[in-house]
Amino acid sequence: MLTRIMRVIPKTAVGQIDFVNSHLPAWSAEPGAIGLSPAEIVRLQERLDAARDLQLAAAQARDAARAATLAFNEAAERLREDAARAVAKIKAAAMGDENVYAAAMIPVPAAGAPAQPPGPPADIAVTLEPDGSVTLSWTAADAAASTGAFFRVSRRLPGQSTFVGVGAAAGATGESRRATFTDTAIPSSAAAGGVQYIIQGFRGGRAGEASSAVTVQFGTAEAAAAGARVRLAA
């Protein structure tokens, strides 16, 4: 019997308040006609009033908790900003004396991994200039000049057994994604026999993988390059 009665009454606290609030006026009209006593009606009204008061208090408490949580988070964010500025100043002061870290109870920053050199030069192109010089251009991964990347160009002339450095080129820039180097000192006697180049990237003292040798051969009317694209400058 009690189980069936409980099914009539909502399970939630808010639902129970709404149920009694909507039924109590009808029950109060003639309590005896529906099997209730005036004392029971009074007790239900008292229970309803108490539940309403506590419902309002709970809602106000939730609103206050939300406001307090928001204020707490804002205060913590202001604290974090000031603390971050303080740590930045401490690190700046520690640049000349690492003992500052210990005094400030701040861990010494871990040494960063050494920067890696650029990748091997690729998509090498050879441009034959009107004055007889040769311009090499290429791409390479992680080769931005702004990060300290640069390239060394070595050359081997006919009759030489080893490659000899002939210059360097900066890495790629925002204006040009290709690094370039122009060799203006090719002996005329070497043109027919072919000139070989090797390009190698560096960052600091770390050397990257060198390119394969590029061979440039000159002729009176045409030129060819092994391992590279060739074009004649206008």
Order of alpha helices (4+ residues) and beta strands (2+ residues): alpha-alpha-alpha-alpha-beta-beta-beta-beta-beta-beta-beta-beta-beta-beta
